[in-house]
Every structure is written in structure tokens, then in C-alpha cells.
Amino acid sequence: MLSKKKKIFILAGMLVLLIITGVLNVVLNQTTKHNDPTPVAAGNFFDTFRSDRLETRSQTIVYLDAIINSPASSQEDISAAQAEKLKIATAMEQELVIEGLIKAQGFEDCVVTTGAKINVIVQAQSLTEDELIQILYIVTEETGKHPSEVEVIPIS
């Protein structure tokens, strides 16, 4: 059995690796963005957004799995990692449902991010008041959030 100091050292090492991965991800993505002055088409935006969101979550899940499966992890760490993994899975499911319901209303494409605030990015030149109400209704019904906690952004 590993001593408590070794467990802390291993977990701290994992945390440092996660932070380094995040920093490298940001730095490399910023470099790419600065070198590409052409605007992104709306279709590419949605595909890129989904891909980036999936990649980020996949990395987080791999990190959480490492904590869950590590013999050096305490029961508290394992429980916290499992809870965070469940939270991510719930958010993914909720976002997928909301995106599907919004597309069913006739919008060509959209992406949703959940958290303290819900962001809905819809492929549209602009939104009428009725369309905005439809989107807000869907989001508030699915999440239980107040409309003031929902940001709807049209892009074309």
C-alpha cells in the first residue's frame, strides 16, 4: 500500500499533467487561429465546436478514469471523479436533447453548452421574437433554468 505522501504526490503529478495539457491545448489553438485569417463558415463553426467540445470532454474523462482506476486514489478522490464523470455525461445528454429539439423546430444547426449558464448558438441570420421564445421554452423545460440564465446567439 502506498503511503499518504506518495498518493498525494501521484495525484499532484496527474493534476500538473492535466494543467500542462490544457495550457498546450490553448497555446496551440491560439497559434492556429492567428495564422488563419479566413473567416469560418457557419457549417464549419458548428462542426469545429462539436469536435473541440468532444475532444475536451474526452480528455477530461480519461483524466477522471485515471483517478478512478489508480490504486493511489483515496475513496474521496474516486467518489469525486465518479461524480464529475456523471455530471459530464448528464450535460452531454442534455445538450444533445436540446440540440435535437431546436433542430426539430426548423433550425438548420445549433450547439448548446450547459453549465451555470446555458449558451445556445443557432445557425440563423437573426431570430424573430417567436423563434427566440421557442428556443427559450425548449431550454427552460429541459434544464429547469430561468430564461435569464440562457444566452441565445444567432450566427450565419
SENUPA-759671 format. One line per 10 residues: number of its first residue (from 1); their letters; for each residue x negated, y, z of C-alpha. Coordinates in pm, whole numbers. Each point is the difference from the previous one (the first is absolute). Example, Ala and Ser with C-alpha at 12.3 -4.5 7.8 and 13.67 -1.06 7.14 Angstrom:
! residues 2
1 = AS = -1230/-450/780 ~ -137/344/-66 .
END
This chain:
! residues 156
1 = MLSKKKKIFI = 0/0/0 ~ -129/342/-86 ~ -55/255/272 ~ 216/309/16 ~ -289/220/-120 ~ -50/-218/-307 ~ 371/14/-80 ~ 1/377/26 ~ -313/18/-215 ~ 157/-219/-269 .
11 = LAGMLVLLII = 325/198/-2 ~ -192/328/-11 ~ -200/-135/-293 ~ 321/-93/-183 ~ 138/347/67 ~ -318/164/-132 ~ 18/-213/-315 ~ 364/100/-52 ~ -85/368/40 ~ -293/-30/-242 .
21 = TGVLNVVLNQ = 227/-174/-252 ~ 257/277/33 ~ -260/275/-41 ~ -150/-170/-305 ~ 347/-43/-148 ~ 75/371/43 ~ -341/112/-131 ~ 14/-226/-304 ~ 358/96/-82 ~ -78/372/32 .
31 = TTKHNDPTPV = -297/-36/-233 ~ 220/-171/-257 ~ 267/268/28 ~ -248/284/-49 ~ -147/-162/-310 ~ 342/-53/-161 ~ 149/341/-87 ~ 284/-143/-210 ~ 342/5/166 ~ 154/-332/92 .
41 = AAGNFFDTFR = 323/-90/-176 ~ 296/-68/227 ~ 4/-370/-94 ~ -368/-30/87 ~ 56/187/326 ~ 255/-251/124 ~ -210/-300/-104 ~ -313/150/154 ~ 181/94/319 ~ 142/-350/44 .
51 = SDRLETRSQT = -337/-157/-74 ~ -182/225/249 ~ 266/-58/265 ~ -24/-377/-45 ~ -380/3/9 ~ -10/209/317 ~ 252/-223/172 ~ -178/-315/-115 ~ -325/129/152 ~ 180/81/323 .
61 = IVYLDAIINS = 162/-345/12 ~ -339/-167/-58 ~ -141/202/291 ~ 296/-92/222 ~ -34/-367/-96 ~ -367/15/99 ~ 101/127/343 ~ 276/-260/35 ~ -227/-289/-100 ~ -309/114/190 .
71 = PASSQEDISA = -83/-208/306 ~ -149/319/147 ~ 336/179/-4 ~ 191/35/323 ~ 368/-91/18 ~ 81/374/12 ~ -195/61/-321 ~ 167/-293/-172 ~ 347/116/107 ~ -70/356/-116 .
81 = AQAEKLKIAT = -132/-125/-336 ~ 304/-225/-47 ~ 234/288/84 ~ -177/229/-248 ~ 14/-270/-269 ~ 374/-41/60 ~ 44/378/-18 ~ -177/7/-339 ~ 213/-287/-133 ~ 318/173/117 .
91 = AMEQELVIEG = -105/327/-166 ~ -80/-181/-324 ~ 339/-170/-4 ~ 183/322/85 ~ -182/196/-270 ~ 74/-267/-260 ~ 371/-1/85 ~ 26/380/-11 ~ -190/18/-329 ~ 232/-261/-153 .
101 = LIKAQGFEDC = 313/178/120 ~ -119/335/-135 ~ -85/-155/-338 ~ 347/-158/-1 ~ 141/355/13 ~ -151/59/-346 ~ -341/145/80 ~ -275/-131/-224 ~ -257/-48/276 ~ -76/94/359 .
111 = VVTTGAKINV = -231/-80/289 ~ 76/24/369 ~ -230/23/300 ~ 129/-51/350 ~ -143/116/327 ~ 81/285/233 ~ 136/170/-310 ~ 142/-164/-313 ~ -135/118/-335 ~ 192/-78/-318 .
121 = IVQAQSLTED = -166/84/-330 ~ 245/-28/-289 ~ -70/13/-372 ~ 217/294/-108 ~ -44/354/-133 ~ 219/129/281 ~ 276/-129/223 ~ 358/115/17 ~ 160/43/339 ~ 202/-319/-56 .
131 = ELIQILYIVT = -314/-200/-87 ~ -177/133/309 ~ 299/-96/215 ~ 2/-351/-152 ~ -369/-46/79 ~ 33/139/352 ~ 300/-225/65 ~ -191/-311/-110 ~ -306/87/209 ~ 192/96/314 .
141 = EETGKHPSEV = 218/-311/-18 ~ -299/-232/-43 ~ -231/163/254 ~ 227/169/254 ~ -207/316/-42 ~ 155/348/0 ~ 4/175/-341 ~ -242/262/138 ~ -257/-282/31 ~ 25/-81/-372 .
151 = EVIPIS = -199/178/-271 ~ 121/-52/-358 ~ -244/104/-272 ~ 90/-9/-371 ~ -287/-37/-249 ~ 12/-34/-375 .
END
